[in-house]
């Protein structure tokens, strides 16, 4: 629904009421009668930020219709999902949960590399950009596998065509020539690495083993090409058997990738179904591809999609989404009494330190992303009780007039634009006040606290502090905005005050935590704000915190590192408490001098 203020609104209802509205909408599109019964339901209104509105509606429309998409269409939609700052794709645990069974993302000390050097997110992004698409790989192993499948199909259909045999022999010879070229290049690289190891007097055992493998690979390819060159199509069964044997050798992978697109591994070997069926229309939306990547690359499954309160500002009801990930076990096989059985190894972290099967992870995202993923994955959407009780639901009905307009513009229900396939509904009353409220605006009445507000995407002007306008050409080079002047003033700040201060500070670049996170860790806001406030207040806070923890050694060390400015401020406070006002003013002037010197790069 689009309101009078041009704000897109999503309405959530129960599955039964949603089914009723959907059936009524389809019936209205298929009927030539302009009079239809208006179906009424109750729904929870969720506004979408204008900066996300276009992409959100496109993604939700395809999730709702579930129609298979071609690769070109899907790639154009993928960028709408992965290029959202602070959204679902950014918040998934790519660096810590991407499986690494061969420990490739470790340094020389066998420690996990820093998150910014991990390849997990890059691999996932490349998958969304089309890398390692099912059945589209042109790697040597997949080309050999494709020929193998084609030969099997010919044998099943009993098509004994000499031209087909010649074609298969020719293609097999060409693949072997490519294999010889690759094996030669690999052997040359191994010889180079061995020479470097010998020159630096390092242990060359690994390089020697790799060189032996390269030589064996080259010898096998040359032998197979010689055998194939000596065959003719006269003995069909013998030539076909030889071709199949060679193709099987070419399609073998000594170190198969743990998941599609993994860097440092060969391309994943496609199955027959992936190569000839799934390669055409495998996905209906970017969320379906994301679900597959989560399952393969993170070895996890999404077990819940949640809508929760995501604003810490007093009286502001803002809805955000969350997905709950659960780590799966590692599938193993064993032979017992001659029978092969499968089981899940719950003690293997799959190369991710500390991430064992059944581990949980909450992925924060936008509300429309949680809804779209839930529709694609056929999961229920769980709404936080506080949201439902405060915002309640609104009475809505199918917009019959709009549905009739859509019907008149299209030839049939099947030819509907994807944007017109979601039923359009309308409210009984005006919702201008509901949708114009933005997160951060002061709550003027109790009724306003019941409105779900438009999420705050950037720091707007109401949060700008003094001397923070980027347009002010005469402002100081270094911000002099000092929101907290003393430790006592810091202690009087409410949760709402701390959030507003963070939004005012230019130096704050991160994302605000959600109430759920602050509830589990009450010091979270303090830890974010303290590094950004004045040095004198920050030092006093750190000293007090160390003393409360009983770490007097750290408290003494902090006192010894007090700057001249802070020392002057503390002496000024002590002089004022002793009634020495003149001395206090002198010390405060001295502190101001030290403060001015901080912006001078020539001073220390």
N, C-alpha and C positions, 0 to 999 in steps of 0.2 A: 504494500500500500504506500502511495506517495501522498504526503500531507499537503495542506495549503502553503506551508512554508518550504515546500520542495525538499523535504527530508524523507528518505526511504525508511520504511518501518517494516520489521518482520513481526508476524503474529504467530505465536506458538499455542497450539491447542492439543488436546488429547488425540491419540491415534484414531479413535472412533469418530470424533468430530471432524478431524482432518480428512478421513475417508469420505464422510458425508459431503463435505464441501467440494472435494475433488470430483466425486461422482456427479454432483449437481452442476459443476462447471463444465464437465465433458458433455453432459446432457444438454446444457444450454448451447454449447458450440455446435452440436450435431442437429439441433432442432431448428426449424424455420419459423417457429412461433416466437413472437417477441414478448409474450407474457409467460413468466416463469415464477414459480413459488420462491420467495426469498428465504434462504436457509439461515437461521440464526445460530451462532455458537458463542462461546466465551473463549477469549484468547489473551495471552500475555504479550503486550507490546514491547518490542525492543528496537530502539532507534539505531541507525547506522551512521557513523561519522561520514560527512560529505566527501572527505578525501578517500574513503574506502568504498563509497557507495557503488560506483560503476563496476569495479572488480568483484565486489561481494555479490552483486546481483547476477553477474555472469556465472560465477562459480556455483552459486546456489541453484541457479536454473538448470545447469547440467547435472548437478547432484540429484535434483528432484526428478528429472526426466529419466535418468539412467539409460540413455540411448548410447550405444557404442560409437566412439569417435575415431576418425582417421588420424593418422600420425600428424599430419599438417595442422589439423584443427586443434588437437590436443597440445601440441607444442606452443601454439599461440596462447592457450589458456594457462599453461604451466608457468609462464613468466608472471602472470597475475598473482600466483600463489607464492612463488619463491622470492619475489622482489618486494615483499612487504617487510618493512623494518619493524622488528620486535614482534613479529607474528609467529605462527605455528612452526614454519620452517626454520626460523632463526633459533627458536627455543628448544628444539629437539636435542637430546644429548649425543650429538654426532661424535664429538671428540672422545667421550668416555664409554659409549655403549656400542660403537661400531666394532663388530667382532674382528679379532686379530689373532687367529689360531697359530700363525707362524711367528708371532712377536716381531712383526716388521716395524711397528711404530715404537721402537725402543732405542735408547742411545747406547753408547759403548759400555756404560755401567749397568745396562739392562733395566734402566728406569724408563717409565713412560714419558714420551716427549711432551713438551708443553702443548696446551690445547691449540694455540694458534698455529702450530706446525703439523697438527694431525690432519689426515687426509679425508676423514669421514664426511665432513660437510661438502667438500669439493666433489667427492664421488657422487653424493646424492644430487648435487646441483647439475653435474654432467648427465646424470640419468634423466633429469627433467628436461635437459636440452637435447636429448635424443641418443645419448651414447649407449651402446650395447643393447639396442632395441631387439626384442624377441624376433628371431628368424631373419634379421637383416644384417647379421655380421658377415664380413667378407674375410674373416680370418681363415688361415689355411685349414685348421681343424674343422671349422664349421662348413667350409666348402667341401671337404672330403666327406663329412657326415651327410651333407645334402645329396651328394652323388650316391652315397650308400643307400639312403632312403629311396632315391629314384630307381635304383636297381632293384630294390625289394618290391617296389610298386610294379615294375615291369614283370618281375617274376610271378607276382600274385595274379596279375591280369593275363599272363602267358602271351605277352606280345613279343614274338620272336622275329624281330626286324634286324636284318644285317646292318642297316644304316645306323640303328640305335646302338648296336654293339660297337661299331666303328667310332661313334660319337663318344661313348663311354671310355673306350680305350684312349682316344685322343685327349679327353679331359683328364683322365688319370695320369697320362704322361706329362701333361702340362702342370698338374699339381706336384708331381714328383720333381719336375725341373725347378719349380718354386721352392720346394723343400730343400733341394740341393743348394740353391742360392742362399736361403736363410741359414742353413747349417754351415755353409762356408763363412758367412759373415759372423755367425756366432763363434766359430772356431777361431777366427782372426781376433775377435774381442777377447776371448779367453787367453790366447797367446800374449796379447798386449798386457792383460792384467797379471799374467804370470811373470812377464818381464819386469813389470813395475815392482812386484813383490820381491823378486830376486835382487833388484837394484837397491831396494830399501832394507834388505836383509830381514824381511818379515817372514812369518810362517806361511809357506806357500802350499800347504796341504789342500786347502779348499780350491785354490786356482788349478792345481793339478787334477783334482777330481772333476772339475768343470770342463777342463780341456779333454779329458778322456771321454766324458759324456758327449761332447761336441764331435769328436772323431767317430764315435760309435754311431751317432745320429747321421753323420755324413755318409759313412760306409753303408748303413742300412738303406738310405735313400738311393745311393748309386747302384747298389745290388738290385733293389726293387725295380729301378728303371731299366736295368739290363734285362731282367727277367721279363718285364712287360714288353720290351722291344722285340723279344724273340718269339712272341705269341702272335697268332693270327685268329681271325674270326671263324676259321674253318671248324675248329673244335670249340664250340660255343660254351659248353659247360666248363671246360678247363680254363678258358680265358676269363669267363665271368667269375669263377672261383678265385682266380689269381687277382683280379681287380678288387673283389671284395676283401680279400686278405690284405692287399696293399692299402686300401681305404681305411680299414680298421686300424692299421698301424699308424697312418697319418692322423687319425682322429683321436689317438691316445693323448692324454694329458698327464704328465708326471706330477705336476703340482696344480690341480684345478683351483679356480678362484673360490673363496668362501661365499661370495655373493656377486651379483652382476655389477660390472663396472669397477671392480676392485683394482686399485692401482698397484702395479708390480706383479700382476698375474696375467696369464693369457685370457682371451675372451671366453666367456662361459659357453660351454657346449650345449647347443639347443637340442631339445627333444624333438621328436617328429611332430608332435602336436604344436609346439611353440613355433616350429619352422614353417608349417603349412597352414595352420589355422589361427593361432594367436597373433601372428605377425600382422594381420590385416586390421582388425578392430579389437584390440585387447582391453582397452580401458574406456570407461564412460565419463570420467572426470579426472582432474588432477589428484583429487583425494583418493581415488582408487589406486593410482600409481603410487601415491605416498604410503598407502596402507601396505602395498607389496614391498616397498623399500624398508618400511619399519619391520616387517616380518622377516625379510632376508638379511638386511644389513645390520639391524639392531637386534635381531633374533628375539623380537618382542611382539606382543600383541596389545592392542588397545582394548581395555576391558570396561571403560567408562568415559562418557562425554558429559561434562558438567558445566552449568551456567552458575556463576558465583558473583558475589559482591566484590568489586575490584577497586573501589575508591576508599581512601582513608579520610577524606574530607568530611567534616561533620555535616550530617543531613543530606549528603549526596548519595543517591542510589544509582550506581553505574554497573552494568552487567558485562562481565568478561567470561571467556570460555577457558576450559581446562580439559586436557585429556589425561587419563591415567594409564601409564604404560606398565606392563608386567613382563618381566624377562622369562623367556621360555627355556626349557632344558635343552641339552645337547643330545640329539638322537644318536644312539649307538645300536649296534647289532652284535649278537653273540650266538654261538652254536651250542645247543644243549641237547644231548642225546641224538645228535644227527639232525636236529631241527633248528633253523635260524629264527631267532626271536628278536624283536626290537624293544628297546627300553630308553628311558630318558635319564641321562646322567645329570643329577642335580648338584654335583660337586665341582663341575667344570665351569670356570668363569669365561671360557672362550677367548682368553687373552685380555679380558678387561678386568683389571685388578679390583677386587671387591664387589663386582657385579655378578652375583650368583643367581641361579634360577629362582624365580618368585620374587626377585627384587622389584620394588615399585619406584616409579618416577612420575611426578606431576609436571606436565607440560602446559605452561600458560599460553593462551592464544586469544584471538579476538572472538567475540560471541558468534559471528557468522561462520568462522572457521570450525568451531565446535559443532554447530548445527549442520554444516555441509558435510563434515566428516561422519557425523552420526547417520545422516541420510544415506550416504554412500555405503557405509559399513553395516547398515541395518541395526544400529545400536540405539537404545532409548536415550533420550536427553534428560538428565537429572537436573532439576532446578533447586537451588539453595532455598531452604524454607523461608529465610528472611526476605528474599526477593519476592516470593509469591505472596507472603503475608502483607508486606508493605505496599507492593504495587498492585496486588490482586489481579483480577482479569477484567477485560473490557468486553462489552457486548458488541459483536460484529456480525456482519451479514455479507453474503456474496453480492458483489457489485454486478448486478444483472445488466445494467446499461453498458458498463465497460465490456462485459463479456459479449454482448450483442455487437458492439463495435468491432471487437476482435474477430468475431465470426464473419462479419460483412467484409472484412479486409482480407480474409483467407478463403481458399477454395474448399479446404477440408481440415478436419482436426489433425490429420497426419502431417499437413504442410505448415503447421503453426511454427512461428519463430520460437526459439528456445526461451526467450524472455516472456512470451505470452502463454507458456505452458503452466506456469504457477498460477493458481486461482487468485484473482484480484478481489479483495474484500474491502469493506468500508466500515467505519464506526458510526454508531447512532448519534454521537454527540461530537462537538468540535474538540479537537485535540491540539490546537495551536499552542496552548501553554505547555502541554506535555512534551512536545518535540523541540520547542525553542530553548528549553532549559539545557545549559551546557555545564559539564562538570567544572567545578571551581567557583561558579557564581554563588553568592551568599543565599542561604535559605531564608526567605522573608516570612514564611508561614508554615504551619504544620502540614498543610495539604501539599505544599511543594515538595516536601520530603518523600511523598509517595510516588512522585514521578520518576520513571527511569530516564536518566539524563544521557545526553549525547557524550560519548567518551572524549576526553581531552587528548588530542593527538600531539599538540605542540604547546609550548609555554606561551599563552596569549598575554596581551598587554596588562590585564589586571594583576598578573603576578610579577611584573617588572618592578624591580626595586630602584632606589635613587641612583642616578648616574649609570643606568644600565641600558639606556636607549642607544641602539647601534647608529642611529641617525645623528646623534649629538657629536659634532665634529670638534667641539671645544672640551670634551670630557677628558678625564685623565687616562693615560695609557694603561695604568693598572687600576683595577676596580678598587675603590675605597669604601664600598658598601659594607658596613659592619652591623649586622642585624642583632648580634648578641654582645653586650658590653661587659657582662660579668657572669660568674658562675651562678649566682643567685638568680639572675634573670633567666639563665638557661634552665634552671630547675623549675621555674614557673611556667615553662612552655607546655601547652597541651599537645596532644597528638596532631590535632588539626593545625596548630601553629607551626609545628616542625615540618609538616608536609608543605605548607605554604611557603616557609622559608627556603626549603629545598628548591621549590619551583622558581623562587625569586633569584637564587644564586646563579650567576653566569657559569661558575665553575662546576656546577652539577650537571653531568652529562648522562647519567645512568637512567634506569627505569625505576619507578617507585614500586615498593613491595605491595602486595595485596594484604588485606586484613588477615587472611588465613596465615600468612607467613609471619606477620607481626605478632599474632596471637601465640604462635609457637615459639617465637624469639622476641620478647619485649624490648631487647636492646638493639634491634635491627635498625630502627630509625636513628637512634643516637650514634651508632657506628657509621652511618652514612653522613650525618650532619656534622659531627665533631671535627673530622679532618678539614672541613670547609669554613669553619668559623675562625675568629681571631686567635692568634697564637697564644696570647696570655690566658684566655678562657680555656682553650684546648689543653694547655699544660696543667692548669688547675684541675680540670676534669680527669685527666690521666693520672695525676698524683692521687686524687681521692679514690679513683677506681682501683689503683694498685694497693692502697691501704685497706680498702674494704675486702680485697682478696687476700690480705695478709702478706703480700709481697712487698715488704718494706725495703728490700734491696733495690727493687726497680723504682720505688718511690724516691729513694735517696738519689739514685742515678738521674731521675728526671729533674729533681731539684738542682742538681749540679749543672744541668744543661740549660738552666733558665737564661733567657736572653737579657741583655741590659734593659731593654724596654719593659719586659715583664717585671724585672727586679725593681725598676723605678715605680711602676704602677703599684706593686705590693707595698713598697715603702711609703708611697703617697697615701694609700688606704690606711696603713698603720698610723701615719702622722695625723690624719684627719680624725681617727678614732681617739688619738691622744690629745686632741684639741689644738694641734699645731697647723692651723689652716694655711698660713703663709708658706710653711715648709711643704705642705701637701700640694699647693699650687705650683711651687717650683719643680717638684718631682713630676707633676703631670705635664708641665711644659717640656721637661727633659724627655719624658716618654713620647710626646708628640714629635720631638726632634728625631728620636730613633725610628719612629714610624715613617717619617718623611725620608729618612736615609735608606729604608728598605727598597724603595723604588729606584735608587741610584745604583746601577750595576757596578760602579767603581768603589762602592763601600762594602764592607764585610761586617 
